[in-house]
Amino acid sequence: MKQTSRQLRWERRSQTPLLVLAIAFAVAYAVPIVVPDADQRVHRACTLTEWVVWGAFAADYLMRLGLSTAKKAFVRTHWLDLVAVLLPMLQPLRLLRLVSTLLLVGRRARMAPQIRLTTYVAGAVVGLLMFGSLAVLSVERDAPDGNIKNLGDAVWWSFTTMTTVGYGDHSPTTGLGRVLAVGLMLSGIALLGVVTANIAAWFISRFERDDRVERAQTAAISELAAEVRALRAEIGRLGGAAAPGAGTIPGTGAAPGGGAAPGTGADVPAHVPEAAPAAGG
C-alpha cells in the first residue's frame, strides 16, 4: 500500500515523541513493581502515565488511518496495530497495556528508516528482557508456590528463557506466568533467527564481493596476456619482413654505405694487364 505524503510526514514527525513516551511508559511500568511499597500517589501517577502513553499510540493509529487514502487496505495491512490498540480495552490489566505498548513501539520502530536492523534487534532484546522480568515478577511474586521473588531472579529467568537454555532453577508456577514464558521463548527464538539470518547474509555478501574481485582480477590478467601475445606476434611479423636482403642494396650486391658486400669479389680489379716481356728475350 502506497503511503501519502501527509502520512509520511506525520510518521516522521511523530516518531521521536512516541519513542520518548515509550520510555516514560517503561519507567511508569517498572516503578510499582520494583518499589511496591511506594506511595499510592506514585502508583496512581504511574497508572495514569501508562494509559496516557497507550492513548497516544492509539491516537497515532487513528491519525494514520485518517490520513490514508485506502482505509480498508490500511486496516488489513496494519491489523496488528489495531489489535494492540483494542487489547487494553478488553480487560483493564497492566499486562495487556504492556503487551499492546510493546507491539505498537515495535511496529513504529520497524517503520523508522533510520533505525537499522542491528539497532532494532538490540533494542528488542533489551526491551523483552526488561519487560519480561518485570512482568513475571509482578505475576509470580505473590504466588504461594512461586520461586521468583526478586528482580534478580526475574532477570535470570528471563535471560535463560529468551536464550532457550532453561536451567529450571527458576520457573513460573501461575498460568499467566507460563503464558509469559511461552511468549518470551517464542520472541527469543524469533530474534535468534533474525540475528542468524543477518550474520549469514553478511557472510554471503562478503563471499560474493570477494568472488567479484577475483573474477575482475582474472579478467584483467587474461587481457594482459592477450595483449602480450599480440605484441609478440607483431614483433615477429616485423622481424620476418626485414630479414630478406636486409644487408645489401638490391641489384648491386653492394653493402649500404658504398662498401663492397662480403664475398662478392668487388675488392679485386676486374682486369690485371700481363707483365711486358723482358727486352732481348
Secondary structure, 3 states (H helix, E strand, C coil): CCCCHHHHHHHHHHHHHHHHHHHHHHHHHHHHHHCCCCCHHHHHHHHHHHHHHHHHHHHHHHHHHHHCCCHHHHHHHCHHHHHHHHHHHHCCCHHHHHHHHHHHHHHHHHHCCCCCHHHHHHHHHHHHHHHHHHHHHHHHCCCCCCCCCCHHHHHHHHHHHHCCCCCCCCCCCCHHHHHHHHHHHHHHHHHHHHHHHHHHHHHHHHHHHHHHHHHHHHHHHHHHHHHHHHHHHHHHHHHHHHCCCCCCCCCCCECCCCCECCCCCCCCCCCCCCCCCCCCC
